[in-house]
Amino acid sequence: MAIVKDTSTKYIVDQTNITKKATNLTLSIDVIEDAKLLGINISKACDEFLRGLIREEKTRKWQQEHADYVARSNQIVEERGLPLDEWRSF
């Protein structure tokens, strides 16, 4: 699986080499009908949407698990300034 950065700084997953597994989903009839009428690939749309949800949840959990560290790091920077700040030329 390759992750490619597009021009809007969002990441797109290249799914050409991903192993997939058939699964059953229960979706609203109107959603399925509209998706078919619009030519939307339901499997691809669900896969991409779930990837986004997973990415957001992993980010949220990481932030929650590391909140104390980040707060302490920010406090140290406020108290002492940035490391090597005296050699910064900008």
C-alpha positions as CSV (number, residue, x, y, z in Angstrom):
1,M,0.0,0.0,0.0
2,A,1.4,3.4,-1.0
3,I,0.3,6.7,0.5
4,V,0.5,9.6,-2.0
5,K,0.2,13.2,-1.0
6,D,-2.1,15.2,-3.3
7,T,-2.1,19.0,-4.0
8,S,-4.6,19.7,-1.2
9,T,-2.2,18.1,1.4
10,K,-4.7,15.3,2.0
11,Y,-3.4,11.8,1.7
12,I,-4.7,9.3,-0.8
13,V,-4.2,5.6,-0.4
14,D,-3.1,3.8,-3.6
15,Q,-5.1,0.6,-3.3
16,T,-3.6,-1.2,-6.2
17,N,-1.8,-3.8,-4.1
18,I,-4.2,-4.2,-1.1
19,T,-5.6,-7.6,-0.3
20,K,-9.3,-7.3,0.2
21,K,-11.9,-9.5,1.9
22,A,-15.6,-9.7,0.9
23,T,-17.9,-8.6,3.7
24,N,-21.6,-7.9,4.1
25,L,-22.9,-4.4,4.9
26,T,-26.3,-3.2,5.7
27,L,-27.0,0.1,4.0
28,S,-30.1,2.2,3.4
29,I,-31.8,1.4,0.2
30,D,-32.0,5.0,-0.9
31,V,-28.2,5.4,-0.4
32,I,-27.5,2.3,-2.5
33,E,-29.8,3.4,-5.3
34,D,-28.4,6.9,-5.4
35,A,-24.8,5.6,-5.4
36,K,-25.6,3.3,-8.3
37,L,-27.3,6.0,-10.2
38,L,-24.3,8.3,-9.7
39,G,-21.8,5.6,-10.6
40,I,-20.2,5.6,-7.1
41,N,-18.3,2.4,-6.2
42,I,-19.8,1.5,-2.9
43,S,-17.0,-0.7,-1.8
44,K,-14.4,1.9,-2.6
45,A,-16.4,4.7,-0.9
46,C,-16.9,2.6,2.3
47,D,-13.3,1.6,2.4
48,E,-12.0,5.2,2.0
49,F,-14.5,6.5,4.5
50,L,-13.6,3.9,7.1
51,R,-9.9,4.6,6.5
52,G,-10.6,8.2,7.4
53,L,-12.5,7.3,10.5
54,I,-9.7,4.9,11.6
55,R,-7.0,7.6,11.0
56,E,-9.0,10.2,13.0
57,E,-9.6,7.7,15.9
58,K,-5.9,6.7,16.0
59,T,-5.0,10.4,16.1
60,R,-7.5,11.1,18.8
61,K,-6.2,8.2,20.9
62,W,-2.6,9.2,20.4
63,Q,-3.3,12.7,21.5
64,Q,-5.2,11.5,24.5
65,E,-2.4,9.0,25.5
66,H,0.3,11.6,25.1
67,A,-1.5,14.7,26.4
68,D,0.5,14.8,29.6
69,Y,3.8,14.6,27.8
70,V,2.8,17.3,25.3
71,A,1.6,19.6,28.1
72,R,4.9,19.1,30.0
73,S,6.9,19.7,26.9
74,N,5.0,22.9,26.2
75,Q,5.5,24.0,29.8
76,I,9.3,23.4,29.5
77,V,9.5,25.4,26.3
78,E,7.5,28.3,27.9
79,E,9.8,28.3,30.9
80,R,13.1,27.8,29.2
81,G,12.5,28.6,25.6
82,L,13.3,26.4,22.6
83,P,16.4,24.3,22.7
84,L,19.2,25.8,20.7
85,D,17.1,29.0,20.4
86,E,20.2,31.2,20.9
87,W,21.7,29.9,17.6
88,R,18.6,30.4,15.6
89,S,19.0,32.9,12.7
90,F,15.4,33.6,12.1
